[in-house]
């Protein structure tokens, strides 16, 4: 059994060569927002949810990118409302948010 029920990885990569990157979409602040919401909702900790920063997930052209394990569920998002939907649907209810999914390949 996994140490966490869900493990969220936010790409916060910043590229300095002009190519698209998740940091262009304020991904560090969005990660902080989700981490705060997870704590506020009492969902953080062992056996529950962990929110982490990831290095480049190499999908920045589709970004910003968030991956949730288990299940290797790849999401994109636009704003806090999208992230709230992911928290409510995926994390709290176990239902994938189809409209925000990225293809794995």
MMTF fields as JSON, N, C-alpha, C and O atoms, coordinates in Angstrom:
{
  "mmtfVersion": "1.0.0",
  "mmtfProducer": "UNKNOWN",
  "numBonds": 419,
  "numAtoms": 420,
  "numGroups": 105,
  "numChains": 1,
  "numModels": 1,
  "chainsPerModel": [1],
  "groupsPerChain": [105],
  "chainIdList": ["A"],
  "bondAtomList": [4, 2, 8, 6, 12, 10, 16, 14, 20, 18, 24, 22, 28, 26, 32, 30, 36, 34, 40, 38, 44, 42, 48, 46, 52, 50, 56, 54, 60, 58, 64, 62, 68, 66, 72, 70, 76, 74, 80, 78, 84, 82, 88, 86, 92, 90, 96, 94, 100, 98, 104, 102, 108, 106, 112, 110, 116, 114, 120, 118, 124, 122, 128, 126, 132, 130, 136, 134, 140, 138, 144, 142, 148, 146, 152, 150, 156, 154, 160, 158, 164, 162, 168, 166, 172, 170, 176, 174, 180, 178, 184, 182, 188, 186, 192, 190, 196, 194, 200, 198, 204, 202, 208, 206, 212, 210, 216, 214, 220, 218, 224, 222, 228, 226, 232, 230, 236, 234, 240, 238, 244, 242, 248, 246, 252, 250, 256, 254, 260, 258, 264, 262, 268, 266, 272, 270, 276, 274, 280, 278, 284, 282, 288, 286, 292, 290, 296, 294, 300, 298, 304, 302, 308, 306, 312, 310, 316, 314, 320, 318, 324, 322, 328, 326, 332, 330, 336, 334, 340, 338, 344, 342, 348, 346, 352, 350, 356, 354, 360, 358, 364, 362, 368, 366, 372, 370, 376, 374, 380, 378, 384, 382, 388, 386, 392, 390, 396, 394, 400, 398, 404, 402, 408, 406, 412, 410, 416, 414],
  "bondOrderList": [1, 1, 1, 1, 1, 1, 1, 1, 1, 1, 1, 1, 1, 1, 1, 1, 1, 1, 1, 1, 1, 1, 1, 1, 1, 1, 1, 1, 1, 1, 1, 1, 1, 1, 1, 1, 1, 1, 1, 1, 1, 1, 1, 1, 1, 1, 1, 1, 1, 1, 1, 1, 1, 1, 1, 1, 1, 1, 1, 1, 1, 1, 1, 1, 1, 1, 1, 1, 1, 1, 1, 1, 1, 1, 1, 1, 1, 1, 1, 1, 1, 1, 1, 1, 1, 1, 1, 1, 1, 1, 1, 1, 1, 1, 1, 1, 1, 1, 1, 1, 1, 1, 1, 1],
  "groupList": [{"groupName": "UNK", "atomNameList": ["N", "CA", "C", "O"], "elementList": ["N", "C", "C", "O"], "formalChargeList": [0, 0, 0, 0], "bondAtomList": [1, 0, 2, 1, 3, 2], "bondOrderList": [1, 1, 2], "singleLetterCode": "X", "chemCompType": "L-PEPTIDE LINKING"}],
  "groupTypeList": [0, 0, 0, 0, 0, 0, 0, 0, 0, 0, 0, 0, 0, 0, 0, 0, 0, 0, 0, 0, 0, 0, 0, 0, 0, 0, 0, 0, 0, 0, 0, 0, 0, 0, 0, 0, 0, 0, 0, 0, 0, 0, 0, 0, 0, 0, 0, 0, 0, 0, 0, 0, 0, 0, 0, 0, 0, 0, 0, 0, 0, 0, 0, 0, 0, 0, 0, 0, 0, 0, 0, 0, 0, 0, 0, 0, 0, 0, 0, 0, 0, 0, 0, 0, 0, 0, 0, 0, 0, 0, 0, 0, 0, 0, 0, 0, 0, 0, 0, 0, 0, 0, 0, 0, 0],
  "groupIdList": [1, 2, 3, 4, 5, 6, 7, 8, 9, 10, 11, 12, 13, 14, 15, 16, 17, 18, 19, 20, 21, 22, 23, 24, 25, 26, 27, 28, 29, 30, 31, 32, 33, 34, 35, 36, 37, 38, 39, 40, 41, 42, 43, 44, 45, 46, 47, 48, 49, 50, 51, 52, 53, 54, 55, 56, 57, 58, 59, 60, 61, 62, 63, 64, 65, 66, 67, 68, 69, 70, 71, 72, 73, 74, 75, 76, 77, 78, 79, 80, 81, 82, 83, 84, 85, 86, 87, 88, 89, 90, 91, 92, 93, 94, 95, 96, 97, 98, 99, 100, 101, 102, 103, 104, 105],
  "secStructList": [7, 7, 1, 1, 1, 3, 3, 3, 3, 3, 3, 7, 7, 7, 7, 1, 1, 1, 1, 7, 7, 4, 4, 4, 4, 6, 2, 2, 2, 2, 2, 2, 2, 2, 2, 2, 2, 2, 2, 2, 6, 6, 7, 5, 1, 6, 6, 1, 3, 3, 3, 3, 3, 3, 1, 7, 7, 1, 7, 4, 4, 4, 7, 1, 3, 3, 3, 3, 3, 6, 6, 6, 3, 3, 3, 3, 7, 1, 1, 2, 2, 2, 2, 2, 2, 2, 0, 0, 0, 0, 0, 0, 2, 7, 7, 7, 7, 4, 4, 4, 5, 7, 7, 7, 7],
  "xCoordList": [0.843, 0.0, 0.89, 1.941, 0.466, 1.199, 1.167, 0.205, 2.224, 2.286, 1.236, 0.724, 0.916, -0.124, -1.248, -1.015, -2.456, -3.584, -3.427, -3.646, -3.044, -2.781, -1.494, -1.224, -0.718, 0.521, 0.455, 0.406, 0.452, 0.321, 1.673, 2.379, 2.028, 3.278, 2.984, 2.395, 3.394, 3.221, 4.533, 5.559, 4.505, 5.671, 5.756, 4.807, 6.908, 7.138, 8.363, 8.974, 8.709, 9.914, 9.875, 8.85, 11.022, 11.19, 12.293, 13.42, 11.953, 12.941, 13.349, 12.51, 14.626, 15.137, 15.493, 16.114, 15.098, 15.474, 14.309, 14.41, 13.213, 12.079, 11.04, 9.951, 11.354, 10.362, 9.314, 9.565, 8.141, 7.049, 7.485, 8.246, 6.989, 7.26, 6.081, 5.329, 5.948, 4.83, 4.898, 3.863, 6.101, 6.243, 5.652, 5.296, 5.541, 4.905, 3.444, 2.852, 2.873, 1.466, 1.336, 0.305, 2.386, 2.388, 2.219, 1.578, 2.801, 2.641, 3.171, 2.589, 4.252, 4.648, 3.554, 3.317, 2.9, 1.823, 0.612, -0.068, 0.338, -0.787, -0.513, -1.424, 0.729, 1.099, 0.889, 0.336, 1.325, 1.146, -0.334, -0.728, -1.142, -2.586, -3.169, -3.898, -2.841, -3.38, -2.871, -3.634, -1.603, -1.047, -1.802, -2.117, -2.088, -2.851, -4.268, -4.76, -4.919, -6.302, -6.358, -7.258, -5.39, -5.353, -5.199, -5.844, -4.361, -4.19, -5.463, -5.895, -6.068, -7.305, -8.415, -9.21, -8.464, -9.508, -9.186, -9.976, -8.042, -7.652, -7.255, -7.346, -6.814, -6.486, -4.993, -4.595, -4.156, -2.706, -2.193, -2.746, -1.112, -0.431, -0.385, -1.0, 0.346, 0.471, -0.889, -1.791, -1.012, -2.272, -3.292, -4.379, -2.946, -3.87, -3.246, -3.019, -2.965, -2.513, -1.193, -0.978, -0.315, 0.955, 1.038, 0.762, 1.421, 1.587, 3.063, 3.668, 3.643, 5.065, 5.33, 4.504, 6.514, 7.038, 7.759, 8.472, 7.579, 8.313, 9.212, 8.912, 10.296, 11.103, 10.337, 9.148, 10.99, 10.315, 9.715, 10.397, 8.454, 7.767, 7.736, 7.137, 8.383, 8.553, 7.237, 7.118, 6.258, 4.97, 4.591, 3.418, 5.593, 5.359, 4.554, 3.845, 4.658, 3.895, 2.397, 1.594, 2.015, 0.607, 0.228, -0.906, 1.165, 1.087, 0.104, -0.516, -0.003, 0.733, 0.302, -0.803, 1.189, 0.972, 0.997, 1.821, 0.071, -0.052, -0.288, -1.124, 0.443, 0.25, -0.14, 0.448, -1.147, -1.593, -1.365, -1.76, -0.715, -0.516, -1.305, -1.473, -1.794, -1.655, -2.553, -3.425, -2.32, -3.137, -2.489, -2.994, -1.38, -0.7, -1.678, -1.716, -2.462, -3.463, -2.827, -2.464, -2.697, -2.064, -3.143, -4.065, -3.007, -3.953, -3.244, -2.045, -4.02, -3.654, -4.716, -5.757, -4.459, -5.411, -5.171, -4.098, -6.181, -6.074, -6.013, -5.265, -6.808, -6.95, -7.266, -7.319, -7.474, -7.768, -9.079, -9.228, -10.024, -11.304, -11.087, -11.708, -10.207, -9.879, -9.243, -9.577, -8.335, -7.668, -8.647, -8.553, -9.583, -10.618, -11.451, -11.822, -11.741, -12.507, -11.721, -12.295, -10.418, -9.586, -9.576, -9.686, -9.446, -9.461, -10.794, -10.831, -11.89, -13.215, -13.538, -13.978, -13.321, -13.713, -12.73, -13.118, -11.462, -10.475, -10.048, -10.094, -9.636, -9.086, -10.171, -10.014, -11.25, -12.281, -13.273, -13.777, -13.565, -14.587, -14.042, -14.77, -12.766, -12.173, -12.602, -12.469, -13.124, -13.598, -12.655, -12.391, -12.159, -11.261, -12.013, -13.176, -11.35, -11.929, -11.545, -10.482, -12.397, -12.119, -11.724, -10.824, -12.37, -12.129, -10.733, -10.269, -10.065, -8.728, -7.609, -6.439, -7.959, -6.962, -6.02, -6.416, -4.769, -3.793, -3.594, -3.705, -3.306, -2.953, -1.625, -0.762, -1.446, -0.205, 0.955, 2.103, 0.67, 1.761, 1.974, 2.847],
  "yCoordList": [-1.182, 0.0, 1.248, 1.271, 2.256, 3.504, 4.268, 4.173, 5.023, 5.834, 6.939, 7.336, 7.438, 8.452, 7.896, 7.087, 8.326, 7.943, 8.583, 7.933, 9.874, 10.601, 11.396, 11.972, 11.412, 12.181, 13.076, 12.581, 14.392, 15.375, 15.994, 16.437, 16.022, 16.618, 17.761, 17.556, 18.954, 20.143, 20.465, 20.636, 20.548, 21.044, 22.545, 23.292, 22.964, 24.391, 24.854, 25.872, 24.102, 24.373, 25.742, 26.165, 26.422, 27.687, 27.502, 27.142, 27.752, 27.71, 29.141, 30.039, 29.339, 30.673, 30.87, 31.867, 29.919, 29.996, 30.402, 30.305, 30.851, 31.304, 30.24, 30.562, 28.964, 27.908, 27.953, 28.45, 27.428, 27.389, 26.631, 25.666, 27.084, 26.373, 26.577, 27.545, 25.649, 25.712, 26.942, 27.479, 27.387, 28.573, 29.815, 30.772, 29.815, 30.934, 31.1, 32.164, 30.034, 30.025, 30.138, 29.784, 30.632, 30.832, 29.518, 29.474, 28.461, 27.143, 27.056, 26.318, 27.771, 27.698, 28.22, 27.633, 29.301, 29.841, 28.913, 28.784, 28.27, 27.34, 26.104, 25.588, 25.632, 24.52, 24.93, 24.166, 26.123, 26.606, 26.707, 26.393, 27.144, 27.247, 25.873, 25.718, 24.873, 23.527, 22.955, 22.341, 23.152, 22.656, 23.26, 22.559, 24.552, 25.211, 24.684, 24.458, 24.489, 23.972, 22.555, 22.219, 21.734, 20.361, 20.376, 19.591, 21.252, 21.364, 21.888, 21.363, 22.933, 23.497, 22.471, 22.486, 21.578, 20.561, 19.341, 18.4, 19.358, 18.239, 16.999, 15.885, 17.189, 16.061, 15.766, 14.813, 16.561, 16.401, 15.395, 15.244, 14.71, 13.848, 12.401, 12.015, 11.591, 10.169, 9.498, 9.718, 8.675, 7.987, 8.852, 8.386, 10.113, 11.044, 11.599, 10.852, 12.904, 13.572, 14.285, 14.876, 14.22, 14.952, 15.763, 15.246, 17.042, 17.93, 18.275, 18.761, 18.018, 18.262, 19.054, 19.121, 19.651, 20.289, 19.23, 18.391, 19.266, 18.376, 19.221, 20.378, 18.637, 19.271, 19.186, 18.865, 19.463, 19.448, 18.077, 17.056, 18.067, 16.837, 16.693, 15.758, 17.619, 17.608, 17.651, 17.077, 18.332, 18.528, 20.011, 20.367, 20.862, 22.29, 22.954, 23.93, 22.433, 23.014, 22.809, 23.457, 21.919, 21.674, 22.253, 22.103, 22.899, 23.289, 24.383, 24.998, 24.589, 23.975, 22.526, 22.122, 21.763, 20.325, 19.914, 20.382, 19.03, 18.419, 16.929, 16.552, 16.082, 14.634, 14.118, 14.497, 13.244, 12.643, 11.137, 10.462, 10.635, 9.196, 8.758, 9.559, 7.534, 6.517, 6.817, 7.684, 6.105, 6.232, 7.037, 7.058, 7.705, 8.516, 9.406, 9.398, 10.167, 11.047, 12.408, 13.125, 12.755, 14.004, 15.04, 14.814, 16.191, 17.285, 18.553, 18.736, 19.413, 20.801, 21.621, 21.092, 22.887, 23.757, 25.188, 25.526, 26.02, 27.427, 28.314, 29.291, 27.959, 28.844, 28.055, 26.825, 28.774, 28.145, 27.372, 26.374, 27.826, 27.118, 25.716, 24.756, 25.596, 24.267, 23.401, 22.224, 23.977, 23.222, 22.82, 21.719, 23.706, 23.353, 22.179, 21.297, 22.172, 21.061, 19.756, 18.706, 19.816, 18.619, 18.121, 16.919, 19.03, 18.636, 17.988, 16.903, 18.662, 18.144, 16.828, 15.872, 16.78, 15.597, 14.438, 13.328, 14.707, 13.62, 13.224, 12.047, 14.204, 13.9, 13.501, 12.518, 14.244, 13.958, 12.885, 12.143, 12.788, 11.846, 10.704, 9.757, 10.778, 9.707, 9.696, 8.676, 10.832, 10.923, 11.797, 12.945, 11.263, 12.005, 13.164, 13.023, 14.3, 15.47, 15.389, 15.864, 14.798, 14.483, 15.709, 15.624, 16.834, 18.011, 18.601, 19.364, 18.258, 18.797, 17.789, 18.087, 16.61, 15.562, 15.865, 16.456, 15.453, 15.428, 13.966, 13.079, 13.719, 12.354, 11.985, 12.846, 10.716, 10.258, 10.281, 10.492, 10.072, 9.99, 11.31, 11.417],
  "zCoordList": [0.0, 0.0, 0.0, 0.641, -0.708, -0.81, 0.508, 1.269, 0.766, 1.969, 1.955, 3.003, 0.745, 0.579, -0.274, -1.172, 0.004, -0.847, -2.212, -3.234, -2.235, -3.476, -3.316, -2.262, -4.371, -4.399, -5.629, -6.755, -5.423, -6.502, -6.799, -5.893, -8.077, -8.517, -9.477, -10.539, -9.102, -9.937, -10.629, -9.972, -11.944, -12.658, -12.388, -12.626, -11.89, -11.648, -12.43, -12.104, -13.455, -14.229, -14.904, -15.439, -14.864, -15.577, -16.602, -16.263, -17.863, -18.939, -19.263, -19.323, -19.467, -19.752, -21.217, -21.585, -22.044, -23.461, -24.365, -25.588, -23.773, -24.566, -24.862, -25.337, -24.59, -24.808, -23.706, -22.608, -24.015, -23.042, -21.794, -21.866, -20.659, -19.409, -18.459, -18.566, -17.542, -16.601, -15.7, -15.304, -15.375, -14.523, -15.194, -14.505, -16.523, -17.228, -16.811, -16.993, -16.25, -15.829, -14.311, -13.74, -13.667, -12.213, -11.449, -10.399, -11.99, -11.369, -9.939, -9.144, -9.56, -8.145, -7.203, -6.147, -7.572, -6.74, -6.742, -5.724, -7.864, -7.933, -7.071, -6.424, -7.06, -6.187, -4.73, -3.939, -4.383, -3.016, -2.651, -1.528, -3.606, -3.376, -3.05, -2.07, -3.881, -3.662, -2.341, -1.595, -2.052, -0.794, 0.392, 1.354, 0.32, 1.371, 1.493, 2.598, 0.361, 0.371, 0.935, 1.705, 0.547, 1.054, 2.584, 3.28, 3.092, 4.548, 5.209, 6.235, 4.614, 5.167, 5.261, 6.201, 4.282, 4.225, 5.094, 5.16, 5.752, 6.608, 5.839, 6.354, 4.604, 3.738, 3.656, 2.985, 4.323, 4.225, 5.247, 6.337, 4.859, 5.814, 5.396, 4.402, 6.153, 5.853, 5.725, 6.534, 4.691, 4.439, 3.734, 3.391, 3.514, 2.878, 1.602, 0.651, 1.572, 0.347, 0.594, 1.652, -0.398, -0.393, -1.675, -2.758, -1.559, -2.711, -2.816, -1.861, -3.996, -4.209, -5.479, -6.389, -5.501, -6.697, -7.514, -6.963, -8.8, -9.7, -10.578, -10.872, -10.984, -12.011, -13.318, -13.324, -14.395, -15.694, -15.983, -15.887, -16.332, -16.725, -18.244, -18.775, -18.93, -20.386, -21.151, -22.233, -20.584, -21.255, -21.205, -21.318, -21.037, -20.814, -21.927, -21.683, -23.141, -24.239, -24.047, -24.718, -23.142, -22.83, -21.472, -21.017, -20.847, -19.451, -19.129, -19.997, -17.854, -16.769, -16.524, -16.884, -15.91, -15.769, -14.298, -13.512, -13.957, -12.633, -12.859, -13.679, -12.138, -12.228, -10.855, -9.843, -10.837, -9.585, -9.647, -10.597, -8.6, -8.426, -7.205, -6.285, -7.149, -8.178, -9.376, -9.325, -10.407, -11.608, -12.708, -13.831, -12.418, -13.427, -14.175, -15.406, -13.441, -14.035, -14.295, -13.361, -15.571, -15.992, -16.265, -17.049, -15.594, -15.761, -16.231, -16.021, -16.868, -17.044, -16.323, -15.932, -16.151, -15.45, -15.898, -16.398, -15.713, -16.076, -14.833, -14.786, -13.838, -12.686, -11.418, -11.434, -10.335, -9.051, -9.079, -8.374, -9.887, -9.992, -10.569, -10.113, -11.574, -12.115, -11.033, -10.902, -10.266, -9.209, -8.109, -7.566, -7.779, -6.807, -7.312, -6.538, -8.607, -9.187, -9.094, -8.806, -9.336, -9.222, -7.778, -7.533, -6.835, -5.417, -5.062, -4.481, -5.416, -5.049, -5.755, -5.118, -7.062, -7.822, -7.662, -7.297, -7.936, -7.951, -6.537, -6.177, -5.745, -4.427, -3.427, -2.703, -3.385, -2.389, -2.82, -1.977, -4.12, -4.579, -5.425, -5.724, -5.816, -6.616, -8.068, -8.743, -8.569, -9.95, -10.779, -10.421, -11.864, -12.746, -13.394, -13.773, -13.519, -14.178, -15.656, -16.056, -16.441, -17.849, -18.663, -19.498, -18.439, -19.275, -19.093, -19.941, -18.003, -17.734, -17.988, -17.746, -18.469, -18.69, -19.843, -20.848, -19.685, -20.773, -21.157, -20.311, -22.406, -22.81, -22.186, -22.013, -21.843, -21.232, -22.224, -21.832, -23.469, -24.465, -25.165, -26.027]
}
